[in-house]
Amino acid sequence: MTGCSFSTKPANRLNSNAEPQEPEKIGSQRAKLWQEKMNEISNANSRELNIYFLAKSFDCHCSTSQNIRKLVKDGFIIKKPQVIHSRFRVREKLEAKRKGRHTGPGKRKGTANARMPHAVLWMRRQRVLRRLLRKYRESGKIDKHLYHQLYMKAKGNVFKNKRVLMEYIHKAKAEKARTKLLADQAEAHRQKTKAARERRAQRVADKKAALLGIEVGEEDVPEEK
């Protein structure tokens, strides 16, 4: 009888007043039979009891499960306890691995590219950078021209992570604001100089006009005799 174990002693029988138990739907590995009652067990079979080795090993054609119920009630057929397959040590090992333990050179079986492909790292980095650029463009933090410039730089492997890209954006925006401020100051200075030059030219013209007026007035006065 492969796949099952036998006991020379019957299991603890149930109370006679207890309700009859339903047959356990278990496999051959979970059933435990009393060796001295093998004849009775072999003569009983039930479709409700999923013990295939009984039907295969003995010529049983009983269509009722009453015999099986009686044997289960008497304790001649019992169900083995569930085999515990604990994952405590596995979870403990995985938690340590998350902290970086057990990942040294002696635990590695493949190359660095095989363990984590460079293409995967590249795709992840590009998606992070492009997602940030798209978010900044939609929120109005950068215009479409700066977006395109930074997009091409990211594609050219200029930024190794999101922090570097954010720092570059801040510096670019500060430089743009500084350039605009200097341009405005230069334009204001040009306008001021132009206004001063125009005022000076007007003063010179007024002075010339005044001098010409005086000369014309002197010429118009008749000479005294």
TISETI-504717 format. One record per residue: x, y, z of N, C-alpha, C in turn. Coordinates in Angstrom, 2 decimals. Atoms other than C-alpha are relative to their C-alpha. Example, Ala and Ser with C-alpha at 12.3 -4.5 7.8 and 13.67 -1.06 7.14 Angstrom:
<rs>
((0.89; -1.19; 0.00); (12.30; -4.50; 7.80); (0.90; 1.20; 0.00));
((-0.82; -1.19; -0.06); (13.67; -1.06; 7.14); (-0.77; 1.09; 0.73));
</rs>
This chain:
<rs>
((0.86; -1.19; 0.00); (0.00; 0.00; 0.00); (0.89; 1.23; 0.00));
((-0.85; -1.18; 0.07); (2.11; 2.88; -1.23); (-0.83; 1.24; 0.24));
((0.66; -1.27; -0.18); (1.27; 6.38; -0.24); (-0.80; 0.10; 1.28));
((0.74; -0.07; -1.25); (-0.23; 5.55; 3.19); (0.82; -0.67; 1.09));
((-0.68; 0.60; -1.14); (0.96; 4.63; 6.65); (-1.03; -0.69; 0.86));
((0.91; 0.81; -0.79); (-0.54; 2.11; 9.04); (0.36; 0.12; 1.46));
((-0.20; -0.02; -1.44); (-0.96; 2.05; 12.77); (-0.54; -1.29; 0.58));
((0.46; 1.24; -0.63); (-1.27; -1.02; 14.93); (-1.04; 0.25; 1.07));
((0.97; -0.33; -1.01); (-3.49; 0.83; 17.39); (-1.07; 0.89; -0.61));
((1.04; -0.87; 0.54); (-6.86; 2.40; 16.64); (0.11; 1.39; 0.58));
((0.00; -1.36; -0.49); (-7.26; 6.10; 16.98); (-1.04; 0.15; 1.08));
((0.98; -0.26; -1.03); (-9.24; 7.64; 19.79); (-1.40; 0.04; -0.60));
((1.33; 0.08; 0.58); (-12.80; 6.72; 19.07); (-0.86; 1.17; 0.49));
((0.87; -1.10; -0.36); (-15.47; 9.36; 19.06); (-1.05; -0.47; 0.99));
((1.08; 0.31; -0.92); (-18.24; 9.52; 21.56); (-1.15; -0.65; -0.76));
((1.07; 0.71; 0.69); (-21.07; 7.14; 20.70); (-1.22; 0.87; -0.22));
((1.15; -0.89; 0.15); (-23.62; 9.91; 21.16); (0.25; 1.10; -1.03));
((-0.31; -1.08; 0.95); (-21.85; 12.21; 18.70); (-0.63; -0.30; -1.34));
((0.56; 0.14; 1.33); (-23.23; 12.82; 15.27); (0.99; -0.69; -0.92));
((-0.94; 0.66; 0.92); (-21.75; 10.65; 12.52); (0.68; 1.02; -0.89));
((-0.76; -0.94; 0.79); (-19.02; 12.44; 10.63); (-0.16; -0.28; -1.48));
((0.01; 0.14; 1.45); (-19.07; 13.07; 6.94); (1.36; -0.52; -0.45));
((-1.30; 0.49; 0.48); (-16.36; 11.27; 4.95); (0.91; 1.15; -0.39));
((-0.97; -1.03; 0.33); (-13.19; 13.31; 4.58); (0.40; -0.13; -1.46));
((-0.41; -0.01; 1.41); (-12.44; 14.28; 0.99); (1.49; 0.29; -0.07));
((-1.45; -0.15; -0.07); (-8.73; 13.67; 1.15); (0.63; -0.99; -0.94));
((-0.75; 0.91; 0.84); (-6.06; 11.93; -0.87); (0.63; -1.12; 0.81));
((-0.58; 1.16; -0.66); (-4.17; 8.76; -0.10); (1.12; 0.38; 0.96));
((-1.11; -0.40; -0.86); (-1.29; 10.66; 1.46); (-0.50; 0.52; 1.35));
((0.53; -0.58; -1.24); (-3.60; 12.16; 4.11); (-0.78; -1.00; 0.83));
((0.81; 0.99; -0.71); (-5.40; 8.95; 5.14); (0.89; -0.91; 0.84));
((-0.73; 0.90; -0.87); (-4.25; 6.83; 8.05); (-0.95; -1.14; 0.37));
((0.87; 1.15; -0.16); (-5.66; 3.30; 8.31); (0.50; -0.88; 1.14));
((-0.36; 0.96; -1.06); (-5.77; 0.78; 11.13); (0.26; -1.34; -0.67));
((-0.44; 1.18; 0.75); (-3.85; -2.25; 9.93); (-0.84; -1.23; 0.30));
((0.74; 1.20; -0.36); (-5.88; -4.83; 11.83); (-1.40; -0.03; -0.61));
((1.34; -0.07; 0.57); (-9.11; -3.62; 10.17); (0.05; 0.17; -1.52));
((-0.14; -0.20; 1.43); (-7.84; -3.70; 6.60); (-1.07; -0.74; -0.79));
((1.04; 0.73; 0.73); (-10.41; -6.31; 5.58); (-1.30; 0.79; -0.05));
((1.22; -0.80; -0.01); (-13.31; -4.14; 6.68); (0.16; 1.26; -0.86));
((-0.23; -1.22; 0.77); (-11.73; -1.07; 5.14); (-0.02; -0.30; -1.49));
((-0.06; 0.33; 1.42); (-11.10; -2.85; 1.85); (-1.36; -0.34; -0.56));
((1.34; 0.33; 0.45); (-14.73; -3.98; 1.69); (-0.91; 1.23; -0.08));
((0.82; -1.21; 0.00); (-16.00; -0.43; 2.07); (0.63; 1.03; -0.91));
((-0.48; -1.06; 0.88); (-15.74; 2.33; -0.46); (-1.12; 1.01; -0.16));
((1.01; -1.04; 0.17); (-17.50; 5.57; -1.11); (0.48; 0.99; -1.04));
((-0.35; -1.03; 0.98); (-17.61; 8.05; -3.92); (0.28; 1.33; 0.68));
((-0.22; -1.25; -0.71); (-17.69; 10.80; -1.34); (1.38; 0.06; 0.62));
((-1.34; 0.03; -0.59); (-14.36; 9.67; 0.14); (1.01; -0.16; -1.11));
((-0.91; -0.04; 1.14); (-11.63; 10.54; -2.29); (1.31; -0.67; 0.37));
((-1.20; 0.77; -0.25); (-9.18; 7.76; -1.42); (0.13; -0.99; -1.14));
((-0.05; 0.76; 1.25); (-8.22; 6.36; -4.77); (0.67; -1.35; 0.16));
((-0.74; 1.26; -0.07); (-5.91; 3.63; -3.59); (-0.89; -1.14; 0.46));
((0.91; 1.06; -0.41); (-8.83; 1.72; -2.04); (-0.64; -0.65; -1.22));
((0.64; 0.54; 1.18); (-10.58; 1.35; -5.36); (0.99; -0.71; -0.91));
((-0.99; 0.59; 0.88); (-7.35; 0.50; -7.14); (0.55; -1.31; 0.58));
((-0.63; 1.16; -0.60); (-6.02; -2.01; -4.62); (-0.96; -1.13; 0.29));
((0.97; 1.04; -0.35); (-9.26; -3.84; -3.78); (-1.16; 0.06; -0.97));
((1.18; 0.07; 0.85); (-12.22; -4.99; -5.79); (-1.21; 0.42; 0.83));
((1.08; -0.51; -0.82); (-14.73; -2.77; -4.02); (-1.08; 0.54; -0.93));
((1.10; -0.46; 0.83); (-18.12; -2.16; -5.59); (-1.15; 0.50; 0.85));
((1.05; -0.49; -0.90); (-20.02; -0.82; -2.58); (-0.39; 1.41; -0.42));
((0.44; -1.29; 0.49); (-22.09; 2.14; -3.69); (-0.43; 0.94; 1.10));
((0.44; -0.85; -1.11); (-22.92; 3.50; -0.26); (1.21; 0.42; 0.82));
((-1.08; -0.49; -0.84); (-20.76; 5.52; 2.08); (-0.24; -0.33; 1.46));
((0.31; 0.31; -1.39); (-22.28; 4.04; 5.22); (1.15; -0.71; 0.70));
((-1.12; 0.70; -0.61); (-19.39; 1.68; 5.81); (1.17; 0.94; 0.29));
((-1.09; -0.96; -0.20); (-16.88; 4.46; 5.37); (-0.32; 0.90; 1.18));
((0.39; -0.86; -1.12); (-18.84; 6.66; 7.77); (0.22; -0.73; 1.34));
((-0.14; 0.78; -1.23); (-18.84; 3.88; 10.35); (1.48; -0.15; 0.37));
((-1.43; 0.15; -0.28); (-15.10; 3.28; 9.99); (0.63; 1.32; 0.47));
((-0.52; -1.30; -0.44); (-14.41; 7.01; 10.32); (-0.46; 0.28; 1.42));
((0.54; -0.23; -1.34); (-16.67; 7.19; 13.37); (0.72; -0.85; 1.04));
((-0.69; 0.89; -0.94); (-14.97; 4.19; 14.98); (1.48; 0.33; 0.12));
((-1.40; -0.38; -0.11); (-11.57; 5.70; 14.33); (0.94; -0.90; -0.73));
((-0.87; 0.88; 0.76); (-10.28; 3.04; 11.95); (0.59; 0.70; -1.22));
((-0.53; -0.86; 1.06); (-9.85; 5.64; 9.20); (0.02; 1.42; 0.54));
((-0.14; -1.37; -0.51); (-8.53; 8.97; 10.33); (0.81; 0.82; -1.00));
((-0.72; -0.92; 0.88); (-7.13; 11.98; 8.60); (1.26; 0.49; 0.70));
((-1.25; -0.50; -0.55); (-3.53; 12.87; 9.16); (-0.05; 1.52; 0.13));
((-0.05; -1.47; -0.09); (-2.82; 16.40; 10.33); (0.72; 0.61; -1.20));
((-0.60; -0.70; 1.13); (-1.87; 18.93; 7.72); (1.49; 0.19; 0.24));
((-1.45; -0.18; -0.11); (1.86; 18.94; 7.07); (0.31; 1.49; -0.09));
((-0.31; -1.43; -0.06); (3.17; 22.35; 8.03); (1.27; 0.27; -0.80));
((-1.15; -0.43; 0.80); (5.48; 23.93; 5.48); (0.21; 1.48; 0.27));
((-0.14; -1.37; -0.46); (6.59; 27.06; 7.25); (0.85; 0.83; -0.96));
((-0.77; -0.95; 0.80); (7.80; 30.07; 5.28); (0.67; 1.05; 0.87));
((-0.60; -0.96; -0.90); (9.19; 31.81; 8.34); (1.44; 0.31; -0.38));
((-1.42; -0.20; 0.36); (12.81; 31.26; 7.34); (0.14; 0.69; -1.35));
((-0.05; -0.65; 1.32); (12.08; 32.31; 3.77); (-0.27; 1.49; 0.13));
((0.30; -1.42; -0.19); (10.47; 35.56; 4.85); (1.12; 0.73; 0.72));
((-1.12; -0.60; -0.72); (13.31; 36.21; 7.25); (1.18; 0.26; -0.94));
((-1.11; -0.16; 0.95); (15.87; 35.67; 4.47); (-0.30; 1.14; -0.99));
((0.35; -1.06; 0.94); (13.99; 37.95; 2.06); (0.08; 1.38; 0.65));
((-0.09; -1.27; -0.70); (13.75; 40.69; 4.67); (1.46; 0.44; 0.16));
((-1.43; -0.32; -0.09); (17.52; 40.48; 5.20); (0.55; 0.42; -1.36));
((-0.49; -0.35; 1.34); (18.07; 40.59; 1.42); (-0.41; 1.42; -0.38));
((0.43; -1.37; 0.29); (16.05; 43.80; 1.21); (0.92; 1.01; 0.65));
((-0.96; -0.88; -0.67); (18.56; 45.30; 3.62); (1.40; -0.09; -0.62));
((-1.29; 0.12; 0.67); (21.42; 44.16; 1.38); (0.83; -1.17; 0.45));
((-0.76; 1.16; -0.45); (22.49; 41.01; 3.20); (-0.09; -1.12; -1.03));
((-0.02; 1.22; 0.83); (23.36; 37.78; 1.40); (-0.01; 0.34; -1.49));
((-0.04; -0.37; 1.42); (23.97; 39.59; -1.90); (1.42; 0.31; -0.46));
((-1.38; -0.27; 0.36); (27.76; 39.62; -2.01); (0.44; -0.79; -1.22));
((-0.51; 0.71; 1.19); (29.99; 38.21; -4.75); (-0.23; -1.50; 0.04));
((0.18; 1.44; -0.10); (29.61; 34.69; -3.41); (-1.42; -0.47; -0.27));
((1.40; 0.36; 0.23); (25.84; 34.76; -3.88); (-0.45; 0.30; -1.42));
((0.39; -0.39; 1.36); (25.86; 36.01; -7.49); (0.41; -1.08; -0.99));
((-0.24; 1.06; 0.97); (25.56; 33.52; -10.31); (0.09; 0.53; -1.43));
((-0.04; -0.55; 1.34); (25.29; 35.82; -13.33); (0.72; 1.34; -0.04));
((-0.64; -1.29; 0.14); (26.86; 38.96; -14.71); (-0.94; 1.11; 0.47));
((0.82; -1.13; -0.44); (25.66; 42.39; -13.65); (-1.08; 0.31; -1.02));
((0.99; -0.27; 1.05); (23.93; 42.85; -16.99); (-1.08; -1.07; -0.04));
((1.01; 1.06; -0.03); (22.22; 39.48; -16.63); (-0.92; 0.14; 1.21));
((0.82; -0.16; -1.19); (21.02; 40.23; -13.10); (-0.92; 1.21; -0.11));
((0.83; -1.18; 0.24); (19.77; 43.69; -14.02); (0.46; 0.63; -1.32));
((-0.45; -0.47; 1.32); (19.96; 44.54; -17.76); (0.14; 1.52; -0.06));
((-0.22; -1.43; 0.17); (21.34; 47.92; -18.72); (-1.15; 0.66; -0.75));
((1.11; -0.57; 0.76); (18.48; 48.41; -21.16); (-1.19; 0.30; 0.91));
((1.12; -0.22; -0.93); (15.94; 48.07; -18.34); (0.26; 1.24; 0.85));
((-0.36; -1.18; -0.78); (17.79; 50.62; -16.22); (-0.14; 1.27; -0.84));
((0.11; -1.15; 0.89); (17.95; 52.99; -19.22); (-1.47; 0.39; -0.22));
((1.42; -0.29; 0.23); (14.23; 52.67; -19.93); (-0.65; 0.60; 1.24));
((0.58; -0.54; -1.23); (13.32; 53.26; -16.30); (0.43; 1.44; 0.23));
((-0.48; -1.37; -0.21); (15.52; 56.35; -16.10); (-0.64; 0.98; -0.98));
((0.61; -0.86; 1.00); (14.17; 57.80; -19.33); (-1.48; 0.27; 0.32));
((1.42; -0.20; -0.32); (10.58; 57.26; -18.23); (-0.17; 0.94; 1.17));
((0.07; -0.91; -1.16); (11.23; 59.01; -14.92); (0.26; 1.44; -0.44));
((-0.36; -1.35; 0.44); (12.89; 62.00; -16.59); (-1.07; 0.60; -0.90));
((1.02; -0.51; 0.92); (10.30; 62.32; -19.35); (-1.32; 0.27; 0.72));
((1.21; -0.26; -0.79); (7.45; 62.04; -16.84); (0.13; 1.33; 0.75));
((-0.20; -1.27; -0.70); (8.96; 64.91; -14.85); (-0.09; 1.18; -0.95));
((0.06; -1.09; 0.98); (9.43; 67.06; -17.96); (-1.43; 0.25; -0.45));
((1.39; -0.16; 0.42); (5.86; 66.42; -19.07); (-0.83; 0.66; 1.10));
((0.73; -0.59; -1.12); (4.56; 67.31; -15.60); (0.33; 1.49; 0.13));
((-0.39; -1.41; -0.10); (6.55; 70.57; -15.52); (-0.57; 0.81; -1.15));
((0.54; -0.73; 1.14); (5.40; 71.52; -19.00); (-1.51; 0.23; 0.15));
((1.44; -0.15; -0.16); (1.73; 70.90; -18.22); (-0.35; 0.98; 1.11));
((0.26; -0.94; -1.10); (1.96; 72.88; -14.97); (0.50; 1.41; -0.29));
((-0.47; -1.32; 0.37); (3.64; 75.80; -16.75); (1.32; 0.40; 0.61));
((-1.30; -0.33; -0.60); (6.96; 75.61; -14.92); (1.07; 0.20; -1.07));
((-0.93; -0.18; 1.12); (8.82; 75.30; -18.23); (-0.83; 0.17; -1.27));
((0.70; -0.19; 1.27); (7.85; 76.38; -21.72); (0.37; -1.14; -0.96));
((-0.22; 1.10; 0.95); (7.83; 74.17; -24.80); (1.42; 0.01; -0.57));
((-1.36; -0.06; 0.53); (11.23; 75.39; -25.95); (1.00; -0.64; 0.97));
((-0.87; 0.61; -1.00); (12.97; 74.51; -22.68); (-0.30; -1.50; 0.14));
((0.37; 1.43; -0.06); (11.02; 71.22; -22.64); (0.72; -0.78; -1.08));
((-0.66; 0.72; 1.10); (12.39; 70.22; -26.03); (1.50; -0.08; 0.22));
((-1.44; 0.00; -0.25); (15.90; 71.23; -25.07); (0.38; -1.04; 1.06));
((-0.29; 0.95; -1.07); (15.81; 69.20; -21.85); (-0.32; -1.43; -0.43));
((0.35; 1.35; 0.49); (14.13; 66.25; -23.60); (1.16; -0.57; -0.80));
((-1.12; 0.48; 0.80); (17.00; 65.99; -26.08); (1.24; -0.23; 0.86));
((-1.13; 0.22; -0.90); (19.57; 66.37; -23.31); (-0.17; -1.30; 0.80));
((0.25; 1.25; -0.72); (17.93; 63.55; -21.35); (0.25; -1.20; -0.91));
((-0.26; 1.08; 0.94); (18.03; 61.39; -24.45); (1.49; -0.18; -0.26));
((-1.44; 0.06; 0.19); (21.73; 62.22; -24.77); (0.77; -0.39; 1.25));
((-0.65; 0.51; -1.22); (22.45; 60.83; -21.26); (0.71; 1.10; 0.77));
((-0.59; -1.11; -0.76); (23.15; 64.23; -19.70); (-0.37; -0.09; 1.48));
((0.49; 0.05; -1.38); (21.08; 63.63; -16.55); (-0.04; -1.45; 0.47));
((-0.04; 1.37; -0.50); (21.76; 60.53; -14.49); (-1.17; -0.34; 0.91));
((1.18; 0.27; -0.82); (18.72; 60.95; -12.23); (-0.88; 1.25; 0.02));
((0.98; -1.08; -0.03); (15.75; 63.18; -11.49); (0.52; 1.21; 0.77));
((-0.52; -1.12; -0.79); (17.59; 65.28; -8.91); (0.90; 0.90; -0.85));
((-0.89; -0.79; 0.87); (20.22; 66.37; -11.44); (-0.83; 0.80; -1.00));
((0.86; -0.70; 0.95); (17.48; 67.26; -13.93); (-0.71; 1.17; 0.67));
((0.68; -1.10; -0.70); (15.60; 69.35; -11.35); (0.97; 1.14; 0.29));
((-1.00; -1.04; -0.24); (18.79; 71.19; -10.41); (0.31; 0.76; -1.29));
((-0.28; -0.65; 1.27); (19.47; 71.88; -14.08); (-1.15; 0.93; -0.39));
((1.15; -0.84; 0.32); (15.93; 73.21; -14.55); (0.01; 1.28; 0.83));
((-0.05; -1.18; -0.85); (16.28; 75.55; -11.58); (1.10; 0.97; -0.46));
((-1.09; -0.86; 0.48); (19.63; 76.82; -12.85); (-0.36; 0.64; -1.33));
((0.38; -0.54; 1.30); (18.27; 77.25; -16.37); (-1.03; 1.12; 0.15));
((1.01; -1.04; -0.21); (15.25; 79.18; -15.14); (0.61; 1.24; 0.65));
((-0.67; -1.14; -0.64); (17.46; 81.35; -12.89); (0.85; 0.76; -1.02));
((-0.82; -0.65; 1.02); (19.83; 82.02; -15.79); (-0.86; 0.76; -1.01));
((0.92; -0.68; 0.92); (16.91; 82.87; -18.05); (-0.55; 1.27; 0.62));
((0.50; -1.19; -0.69); (15.49; 85.26; -15.45); (1.09; 1.07; 0.11));
((-1.11; -0.95; -0.10); (18.93; 86.83; -14.98); (0.27; 0.65; -1.35));
((-0.21; -0.55; 1.34); (19.38; 87.24; -18.72); (-1.09; 1.00; -0.36));
((1.11; -0.91; 0.28); (15.94; 88.82; -19.01); (0.14; 1.29; 0.80));
((-0.19; -1.19; -0.83); (16.69; 91.17; -16.11); (1.10; 0.89; -0.57));
((-1.08; -0.79; 0.59); (19.99; 92.24; -17.69); (-0.43; 0.65; -1.30));
((0.49; -0.58; 1.25); (18.27; 92.73; -21.03); (-0.94; 1.18; 0.26));
((0.90; -1.10; -0.34); (15.58; 94.86; -19.42); (0.78; 1.20; 0.52));
((-0.82; -1.10; -0.50); (18.19; 96.88; -17.58); (0.74; 0.70; -1.14));
((-0.70; -0.61; 1.14); (20.17; 97.38; -20.79); (-0.96; 0.82; -0.86));
((0.99; -0.74; 0.78); (17.01; 98.43; -22.64); (-0.41; 1.29; 0.71));
((0.33; -1.22; -0.76); (16.10; 100.87; -19.84); (1.13; 1.02; -0.08));
((-1.14; -0.91; 0.10); (19.61; 102.27; -19.95); (0.07; 0.65; -1.38));
((0.01; -0.57; 1.35); (19.37; 102.72; -23.73); (-1.09; 1.06; -0.14));
((1.09; -0.96; 0.08); (16.03; 104.42; -23.41); (0.35; 1.28; 0.76));
((-0.38; -1.16; -0.80); (17.38; 106.70; -20.68); (1.06; 0.84; -0.72));
((-1.05; -0.72; 0.74); (20.46; 107.58; -22.71); (-0.57; 0.71; -1.22));
((0.63; -0.61; 1.18); (18.35; 108.20; -25.78); (-0.81; 1.24; 0.38));
((0.79; -1.15; -0.46); (16.00; 110.48; -23.82); (0.92; 1.15; 0.39));
((-0.94; -1.07; -0.40); (18.98; 112.38; -22.35); (0.63; 0.63; -1.24));
((-0.58; -0.55; 1.22); (20.53; 112.75; -25.81); (-0.99; 0.89; -0.73));
((1.01; -0.83; 0.65); (17.26; 114.03; -27.19); (-0.20; 1.33; 0.74));
((0.13; -1.24; -0.77); (16.94; 116.52; -24.33); (1.18; 0.93; -0.23));
((-1.19; -0.82; 0.25); (20.49; 117.71; -24.88); (-0.07; 0.65; -1.38));
((0.13; -0.56; 1.35); (19.86; 118.09; -28.59); (-1.04; 1.11; -0.03));
((1.03; -1.04; -0.06); (16.71; 120.05; -27.79); (0.54; 1.27; 0.64));
((-0.58; -1.20; -0.65); (18.62; 122.35; -25.42); (0.95; 0.74; -0.94));
((-0.93; -0.63; 0.96); (21.29; 122.92; -28.02); (-0.77; 0.74; -1.08));
((0.81; -0.65; 1.04); (18.65; 123.67; -30.62); (-0.65; 1.27; 0.53));
((0.63; -1.18; -0.59); (16.86; 126.06; -28.27); (1.03; 1.12; 0.18));
((-1.03; -1.02; -0.21); (20.12; 127.80; -27.45); (0.40; 0.65; -1.33));
((-0.34; -0.55; 1.31); (20.97; 128.17; -31.12); (-1.09; 0.93; -0.49));
((1.12; -0.85; 0.43); (17.51; 129.50; -31.82); (-0.01; 1.31; 0.76));
((-0.03; -1.24; -0.79); (17.85; 131.97; -28.99); (1.10; 0.94; -0.49));
((-1.10; -0.84; 0.50); (21.23; 133.19; -30.26); (-0.34; 0.62; -1.35));
((0.38; -0.53; 1.31); (19.91; 133.56; -33.79); (-1.06; 1.07; 0.14));
((1.02; -1.01; -0.23); (16.92; 135.50; -32.47); (0.59; 1.30; 0.47));
((-0.65; -1.22; -0.48); (19.13; 137.93; -30.64); (0.73; 0.71; -1.12));
((-0.73; -0.63; 1.11); (21.30; 138.54; -33.69); (-0.96; 0.66; -0.99));
((0.97; -0.58; 0.92); (18.28; 139.08; -35.87); (-0.60; 1.28; 0.58));
((0.53; -1.18; -0.64); (16.91; 141.59; -33.35); (0.96; 1.16; -0.05));
((-1.00; -1.07; 0.08); (20.12; 143.59; -33.30); (0.12; 0.57; -1.41));
((-0.06; -0.49; 1.37); (20.17; 143.78; -37.05); (-1.21; 0.86; -0.34));
((1.21; -0.76; 0.31); (16.61; 145.15; -37.12); (-0.02; 1.37; 0.67));
((0.01; -1.30; -0.69); (17.36; 148.06; -34.68); (0.76; 1.04; -0.86));
((-0.69; -1.02; 0.83); (18.18; 151.31; -36.70); (1.13; 0.69; 0.76));
((-1.14; -0.65; -0.64); (21.41; 153.13; -36.03); (-0.36; 1.46; 0.36));
((0.28; -1.38; -0.42); (21.22; 156.45; -34.07); (1.02; 0.93; -0.61));
((-0.86; -1.01; 0.60); (22.63; 159.61; -35.76); (0.28; 1.11; 1.01));
</rs>
